[in-house]
């Protein structure tokens, strides 16, 4: 199994979550992305086998950019962490069809 992790840089919560993911994955592959461009490039390549994405949007602007990637994210399991629980953020988040959604 591989996990693609998109997170904001310079974010304490994102760093803690990354540490937890690394502990749980052990020998499995974790790819970390700090930019939408890096995630887009990786998602444009074939996502082999059993992969999931943990996506943490730092703000509504980042969430809208992630929404523009929805066609690339369609065939992958997503855990989505929204920047807040505003109506707009939740609406966009659900349109990405995550398996799990949090704030």
C-alpha positions in Angstrom: 0.0 0.0 0.0 1.2 3.5 -0.7 0.0 6.7 0.9 0.2 10.1 -0.8 0.2 12.9 1.8 -0.5 16.5 0.7 0.1 18.9 3.5 0.9 22.5 4.1 4.5 23.2 5.0 5.2 25.0 8.3 2.1 23.5 10.0 2.5 21.8 13.4 -0.7 19.7 13.1 0.4 18.5 9.6 3.8 17.6 11.0 2.2 15.6 13.9 -0.2 13.8 11.5 2.8 12.9 9.2 4.6 11.4 12.2 1.5 9.3 13.0 1.2 8.1 9.4 4.8 7.2 9.3 4.5 5.1 12.5 1.5 3.3 11.3 2.8 2.5 7.8 6.1 1.0 8.9 7.7 -0.4 5.7 5.0 0.9 3.3 5.5 3.8 1.0 4.6 7.4 2.1 5.0 10.1 -0.5 4.8 13.7 1.0 3.8 16.7 -1.2 4.0 20.3 -0.1 2.6 21.8 -3.3 -0.4 21.3 -5.5 2.0 21.1 -8.4 3.9 18.2 -6.9 0.7 16.3 -6.1 -0.7 17.0 -9.6 2.5 15.7 -11.2 2.4 12.5 -9.1 -1.3 12.0 -9.7 -0.8 12.4 -13.5 1.5 9.3 -13.3 -0.1 5.9 -12.9 -1.1 5.4 -9.3 -0.2 1.7 -8.9 -2.1 -0.8 -6.9 -3.5 -0.1 -3.5 -3.0 3.7 -2.8 -4.7 6.2 -0.7 -4.4 10.0 -0.3 -4.4 12.0 2.9 -5.1 15.6 1.9 -4.9 18.5 4.3 -6.1 21.8 2.8 -4.7 24.8 4.7 -7.4 27.2 3.5 -10.3 27.5 1.1 -8.0 28.6 -1.7 -6.0 25.4 -1.5 -9.2 23.4 -1.3 -10.5 25.0 -4.5 -7.2 24.1 -6.2 -7.6 20.6 -5.0 -11.1 20.5 -6.3 -9.7 21.3 -9.8 -7.8 17.9 -9.5 -11.0 15.9 -8.9 -10.6 14.0 -12.1 -7.1 12.8 -11.0 -8.4 11.9 -7.5 -11.5 10.0 -8.7 -10.0 6.5 -8.5 -8.1 6.8 -5.2 -9.4 6.6 -1.6 -9.2 10.0 0.0 -9.0 11.1 3.6 -9.7 14.8 3.5 -8.9 17.3 6.3 -10.7 20.6 5.7 -9.4 24.0 6.9 -12.7 24.7 8.7 -16.3 23.6 8.9 -17.7 26.4 6.9 -20.6 25.6 4.5 -18.4 26.3 1.5 -15.5 24.2 2.6 -17.7 21.2 3.5 -19.6 21.5 0.1 -16.3 21.5 -1.9 -14.9 18.7 0.3 -17.9 16.4 -0.2 -17.6 16.9 -4.0 -14.2 15.2 -3.8 -15.9 12.1 -2.6 -13.6 11.3 0.4 -13.9 8.1 2.3 -13.4 10.2 5.5 -13.8 13.9 6.1 -12.6 15.9 9.1 -11.7 19.5 10.1 
